């Protein structure tokens, strides 16, 4: 039985939004293409996140990025570090799908706004990120096509977001359980103003002995014969907020995803690509090529950011748990025949509750 973390009674902190998803940040849309065909050893896909929805692709969002461990790829980050913004969808897929995804997003963007690109010399610089799904998917077959990417982009919508074996997370693993796509959100108060923080993860990292749930070392209680000696996965976290922040503040928000995944037990293995991007939908501005000479930017005082940091940490932790709890078991392609099980929610919940009850009694 698949249920999200709170439905299992896990004692998670913070107040989630309506959907407990990145789409609780107004305007954010998510679409997915899921590719499953056991005969082709295919368990992969594409996730598309549109920061301002499909109707505002060329309206920039301020952004910041952080690499906790750099064994991975996220395109467009050099410009985000320099310019402090981007104006494109974010696409997540597997490691060998980055090229076709980048090509497909570029073409999709140009076709939607060709007149602007031609008139103003605007260029497309998409954000495309990856994690490695070669255990559950024949990654060498390069199953993801341009049409698959376009389908995910065209499917993007607000509202509830699917989790587990869907989109770019279809073939991913987490702490040697089945992982994949997960999301969560937090409603936070800053000096009387209400803001939303939403996190989406493509979760594919960690070793079983490290797994921690709500502070309880669960992984040690569910030992498994390791099929590799080191952490060779990755995690991409996309953080959205409607709080007005400048790029350096958003970089600091992205850094806090490190603490969120740390709560789940990882030490940040050398073989893992742990790449995080945060963006704000506040401070709407024109496309820079046609913008004014002088612009204004409103942002929260740094001294008031702790609640937002807290929201990122909490939502990242919960999103990782959702990626595991909402997944289905998969038979691996390499090593062939190995069954990648799902995190047993009922047993985990029972253990965590028992530990917390004993702590209260003590």
N, C-alpha and C positions, 0 to 999 in steps of 0.2 A: 504494500500500500504506500502511495506517494502522498506526503503532506509536507507543507512548508514548516519551517522551524517553530514558529509560534503555535501552529496547530498541534505540534507534538508537545507543547508545554515547556519548551526550552526557555530558561529565564534570561532572555535577551534584553538589553538596555535600550532606552530611547523610545520615542513615539514615531511610528511609521506613518507615511501618508496613505491616501485612499487605496492605492494599489500596492503599496510597499514595493515600489519599482521606480526606476529612473524616469519613467513617464509621469511621475507625480510632479516633476518640474514642468511647468506649463510650456507647451510648444514642442517639447522633445518627442520625437517619434522613433519607433523601433520596428524594423522588418527583418524577416529571416527566410532563408531558403535552406531546407534540410534535405540532404542527399543520403539515402539509405538503400543499399542493395547488396545483401550478403553474397550473392553470386559473383559480384564484381569486387568483393572485399571493400565495399564503399560505405564509410560512416563519416561523413564530413558535411560541410556546408558554409554558409555565409550569414553574417549578421550585419545589418546596416543601422546606424544611429544618425538621425538627422537633428542637429542641435536646435534648429528653429523651424523644423518641418519643411516639407517640400516646396512651399510657396515663398520661402525666404532664404534660398540657398546662398545668395550673394550678399546677405547681410552678415557681416563678420561677428564672431563671438570672441571675446577676450579669453585667453587660455594660458595654461602653464603645464609643463611636463616634468616628470621625474623618472629616472632610471634607478631602481634599487639594485638590480643586477642585470647587466646589459646583454645577456646571451639571447637576443631576440631582435625583432625589427618593428619599428613604428615609423612610417614615412611622414614627412612634413614637419618633423620636430625641430630641425635646424631653424626653419623660419619661425616657428612658434617661439623658440627661445629668443630670437632676434626681434621679431615684429610684435610678439605678444598676442597674436590673434591668428585665427584661420577662418576660412569660409568654404567649407565642403562637408559632405557627409563623413562619418567615420565608419570604416568597414573592417570587420574582423573575420579572419578565415584561417586556414592552416598555413604552415610555413612555406609550402611550395605553391600556394595560391596568391601570394602577394603581387606578383607581376601581372597576372590576368585581372586581378581585382583592381589594381591601380589603373590599368588600361580601360577597364569597363567603367569605373567611376568617372574618369576623365571624359570619356565619350558621352556618358549620360549627362554630366553637367553641361558640357558644351551644347548638346542638342536641346537642352531645356532653356538655355539663355544665349543662344548663338549670336543674336544681334548685339548683346552687350560685349561679348568676347571679341567680336569683330570690330566694333566701334571704338571701344575704350582700351584695347590691348590688355584686357584682363586675362590672366592665365589660371588654369586649374592646378591646384597643388593638394591632392586628396591626402587624408590621413588613413593609412591602411596598416593594420597590425595583425600579428600572427601568433599562434602557439602550435606546437608540434603534435599531430594526432597519429603518428606512424605506428603506434601500438594497436589501435583499434581500426585503423583505416590504411588501405594501400596508398600511402602518400606519394609513392613513386609513379602511380598511375595518373596523377594530376587531374583528378575528377572534376574540379571546379572550373566552370566555363564562364565566359562573359555573360551569357544569358542568365546563369544562376545569380550572378552579382546584380544584374539589372532587376531580376525578379525580387530579390531582397529589398532593393531600393524602392521599387514600385509598391511593395507591400507595407512599407513603413506607415505606422499609425500610432496614435496615442492609446491610452488604456492599459489593460493588463498585458503583461509580457510573459511569453512562454519561457520555461526553464528546463534545465537538464540536457537531454540529448537532442538539442535543436540548434539550428543556425550554425555559426562557426564553432560552437561548442560540442557539436554532435559526437565527435570521436575523441573527446578529451577525458583525461583522468585527473583525480585529485586525491592525494595521500593514498594512492594505489587502490582507491575505490573509483567507480565511474564518476566523472565530474561533468563539466560542460559550462552551460550558460546559467548565470544566476544574477539576481538583482534585488535591491532593497532601497529604502529611502528613510529619511528622518525629517521631521518638522522641528525647527529650532527657533528659539526666541533670542533676539539680540536687541537689547535696550528697548523692549516693547514692540519691536517689529518682528513679524513672522516670516521665516524663509524656509525653503525646502532644499534638501541635499539628496540627490539620487545617485546610486552607484550601479553600474553594470560590470560584471566580470566574465571573462572567458577563462575558466579556471582549469589548470592542467599542471599542477605542481605538487611537491611535497612527498615525503616518505611516510609509510604507515606508522612507525614508532613515534613520529612527531605530532600526530593528529591530536588536537586539543579542542574540546567543545565546551564553551562557557567556563573555561578555566580548568576543566577536568581532563586529564591525560587519557583520552579514550583509546587512542591507537595502540597503546601497550596491552589493552585488554582484548584486542582483536588481532592477534599476530597473524602474519601471512608470510609465506616463503617469498623472499624478495627475488624479483626477476632481473633486477639491475642493482648495481652497487652504489649508485649515486643519484641525486635528484637531477633528472634530465627533462623536466617539464618547463612550463612557463605560466605566467598569469598576466593578463592585460586587464586593467581596471580603468573604466571611463567614469568620471565624476562630473555630474551636472549640478548646477545651483542657479537659483534666481537671485541670490544675494549679489549686490554690486561690489565687485572686487577688481583690483587691477592685476596685471599679469604676474607680478612677483608674489602677490597674495595667493593667486591660483596655483602657482608652483608650490607654495607651501601647503596648500590644500592637497595637491597631488601627492606630496611626500607622506601625508598621513595615511594613505592607503597601505604603506609599508607596515604601520602599526596594526592596521586592520587584519592583514594577512598574518602578521606575527601572532595575533591572538589565537589564530587557528593552529599555531604550532611550528610553522616553518622557521628554519634558520637562514633561509636564502641561499640555497645550494648554488654552487658555481655553474652548474649546467642549466640553470633556470633563467629565463628572460622575464624579469618582473618590471613591467613598463606601465606607467600610470599617466593619464591625461585628465586635467580638470578644466572645465569651461564654465563661463557665466553667461546667462541669457539677458542679464541686465545691461545697461549702457548701450542700447541699440545705436548703431552708427551706419553711415553710408559706406558703400564700397569705396575703399581708400582712393582708387584711381579717379573717382568722380566726386570725392568728398571736399570739404572746405579746408582752407589752410589752417585755421585754428579750431580745435575740438576740445570739448570738455568731458571729464570723466569723474563720476561720483563713486566713492568707495568707502567701505567701513573702516573705521580706526583699527589699526592692528591690535590694539589692546582689547578689542571687543570680539576677537575672532575665535576664542576658545570653544564656544558652543558649536561653531561650524566645524572646527577640527574634530570635536567629539562626535558630531554627526557622521563625518566621513569614516572614522574608525569603526563606529558601530555598524554602519550600513555595509561597509566592506566585509566585515566579519560575517554578517548575516547573509550577504550575497553568496559568499563562498559556501556556506552551509546549504543554501538553497540549490546551488549547482549540484551538490551531491545528493541531497534528499529528494530532489525532483527527477533524478536520472533513472534510466532503465539499465539493467545488466546487459553487457555486450560480450560476445566472443571475440577475442583478440585475433588479429592476423599475424602478429609478430610479438611474442612467440605464439605460433599457431595453436589454436584450440584452448588457450587459457581464457577462463571466464573472468571478466572484470565485474565484480559484484557491486551492488549499491550499498551505501551507508545504511545500516539497519536502524531506522528512525525510532522504532519502539524500544529497542534495547538501549540505544544511546540515551533516550529520554529517561528511561528507568534508572540508569546508572547516574546520570546527572542529578536527577531529583533526589536519589538516595544520598549522594554526597552533600547536597545542599541541606537536606534535612538533618543529617548528622552534624553538620557545621552549626546549624541553628541550635540543636540540642546541646552541643558542646559549649 
